[in-house]
Amino acid sequence: MSDLTNGGGGGPGEPSLTPEGSLNYGGETDSLLTEAGPTSAVEELDGGDMTGASKEQDPATAAAAAGTSSVASAAGDSTASLVYSFAKKVVTVGIIYFVGYMGWSVAWLITPVILSVARDQWRTKNETRRNVAKASALANDKDVILARLGDLPAWVFFPDVERCEWLNRILKQVWPNANFFAKNLIKESIEPNIQQALAGYKLNGFKFDRMILGTIPPRIGGVKVYDKNVSRNEIIMDLDLFYAGDCDINFSLSGLRGGIKDFQIHGTVRVIMKPLISQMPLVGGLQIFFLNNPNIDFNLVGVVDLLDMPGLSDILRKIIVEQVAAIMVLPNKLPIILNDGVPALSLKMPEPEGVLRIHVVEAKDLMKKDIGVLGKGKSDPYTIVSVGAQQFRTQTIDNTVNPKWDYWCEACVDVSHQTLIGIKLFDWDRTGDHDPLGRATVEISSVTKNGEIDTWLTLEQAKHGLIHLRLTWFTLSAEKNDLKAALEETQLLRVTSMSTALLTVFIDSAKNLPQARQQSQPDPYMILSVGKKTEQTSVQMRTDAPVWEQGFTFLVGNPDNDTLQLKILDQKTGTNIGHLTYILSTLMEKKNLEVVSQPFQLQKSGPETKIIMSMSLRILKRGRGSVDDAASEKGSESGIGSGESVLSRTSSVKAAPTTVTDSTSSEASSSALRKQESRKSASSAIIDQMSIQEEPFVLSTLNTVMMATPPRSPNLSENGSELLRRSPSTTSSAGAAGLGRIQLTIAHSIQRQRLLVIVHKIANIPLKDPTNIPDPYVKLYLLPGRTADSKRKTNVVKDNCNPVFDATFEYIMSPAELINSELEVTVCTQKGFFGSPIIGRQKIILNDPEITCGQGVSAWYDLLPELKNE
């Protein structure tokens, strides 16, 4: 056990950690590789005389024969290797001589070498990752966990996820039969969509020729079954799915033949069993889908292996990921009906939980990716927002590291629990790939609990940068009286793309369609549109009574004015064989704002031509989270009106909302005797903001303290107009040394492994010369070391003895690192002939129980004079 935790090798068959952090399965991998030996022997015996299988061979004779054969083999290999090496060097020298003889540019040599080296490095990296994934898929859960104990913190545990080795054994047994279902799904659903997507890149003729999914089944890492907040008519479970099989899929593209091998997919799959019935198999059907986009990887082989290069293979990879998302990533679901008596409406009708309104306001202090004449320039940033399979892209802001997008979008959310909002920032480049500028994730469940969130997020996988988001959750109401409030809110936002209602449409079937061609049945499909959004059903071949059974959702700007447009077209001729215009205000008068399985007469078609469909209209109603409810109760008790807050479209920089630290300053001004109480209450509020409903294994940058004003960046040089205006000084003392006092908030989040430091303000800096008022600023260092990486610096406040900063800084630190660390806080003034004179300094020990245990500290500290030995 100690060897495993220290990263050493285990016993035979046990995995161990290599210095690079990858898994080494030692004896187990060797045993898997050597299994081919007996199999080959059996195959040879099948073709020869089976009577010889029981004969024994003399050990001495066998050893002599083996020695002779090994010597002969070694000699042959040595000669072949020598000849190959000589020929390779001759060819290399010959090519160089020929290029020089022809007088060609040296670029003819350098370019192929660079491309070859880059390709080999990229393929080696991918091959290593795939081998590790395969070893993990073949290993036992216990071995994998033991091998990674050194990487997991002590607080990580599995509270409600159960092991399911029994399910993996069942999957292994039924996998050969599941191959046929998977083949039909790929051929019928994925292949046509890939063909259509590749046509946009002028790549035609895509077709799957052979599909062998191999013998290695998917592996289920754990199962979580929900027993709370679940309808009595359904069973919900989450599966940690990991597939790294030995599939062999061949395809043709534009006359070239290629293949896909080492296909891998990893993600969380939700399975909903509903409705529960009283007949066998007791479950009417299944809904299977990924909560978020899964991680997909594969290797290209064959002629199209030339596409397997960074940048070029991204096209095919992106298309495959998009097609998987179109089938099985929310809001898309894979329905399976298990009982003929269960109506398709109950499984295939979309069931959104609510609508999430996203406002991407701005970003600050992004990385500089563009190369200018005098070195690094700026960036041309844009943001991609992902909610399941839905993606939204902001506009590109040229030549800035502090872009202001003011971009609004709305996403339908079917499941809020464990669904994430993905934020990715990129630097747009005219040529080549777009450079990443960082990423962040937000749990939708945090938004549903609070109703509305206005937050700055620290970008991950970036040296620096922050992004400002405003998120609002809307529930779905069947009361048409709620439409008035929704319309008023969208008018206040002054954003024409915002919605007030959600329309759900389920197209069941059509009958008695007219013929588009003489003596031939049509190939009908339907196009639906509401506003600017258009959806399309699948094509039903050669029938005048197609059955689609597909559901769609549309965001509606104003149900009083909008309409639903339906058109049925023939695929071969493109002829319109029927259409329908449905006014949504008619649906507002229906009971519960819905119609179920109703026939509608098509216009400009036969008198008997009808379509069967269901529709449901829901009004968007602002969600009231726990935070809003608590605030309204507090306001009613104090006699303050608790009107519903409306998300305004005004600039977040000019607004000055109240932050968590306001409570700190108001409580600190009451009395020095209440200092300890104010420290605990204020800091606990900060920690509550930092750890909003955090769960194990859920990575989310939402846990950054949710300040309504942006953390001050060291690169910003505004004159202080954007600073949050605070109340007057809460302390009249200049400190024990008479150099002033500084107000700080220090907190540590164990889940995020981050140390948070907020520099609020400085009070009572001594004024020695009225004509020389100091220009103070604050520097932070982590001790011991005082390295440049730990340096943080606030802005300079001109001519002020009571400056206000409200600057937030973060350090990535584990609890163990806090034990021997100190925070050095230095207050300097920019007015000096030689450098910046130090006004005062304070060292804070970070091994404070209130900091390490998650309570946090918010207090005033006396500034002390600089010691000579420092």
Helices and strands as residue ranges (DSSP letters): H 2-5, E 16-17, E 23-24, H 26-34, H 36-47, G 50-54, H 59-102, H 107-138, H 141-147, H 165-185, I 186-190, H 191-199, E 207-212, E 219-225, E 235-244, E 248-253, E 256-273, E 285-290, E 295-302, G 303-307, H 313-328, E 334-337, H 345-348, E 354-364, E 371-372, E 375-376, E 381-387, E 390-393, E 404-413, E 420-427, E 435-443, H 444-450, E 452-458, E 466-477, G 480-482, H 483-493, E 501-511, E 524-530, E 533-536, E 547-556, E 563-570, E 576-583, H 584-588, G 591-593, E 594-601, E 610-622, H 626-637, H 661-668, G 672-674, H 675-690, G 701-703, E 741-749, E 754-763, E 776-783, G 788-790, E 792-793, E 804-812, H 815-818, E 822-829, E 838-845, H 849-852, E 857-862
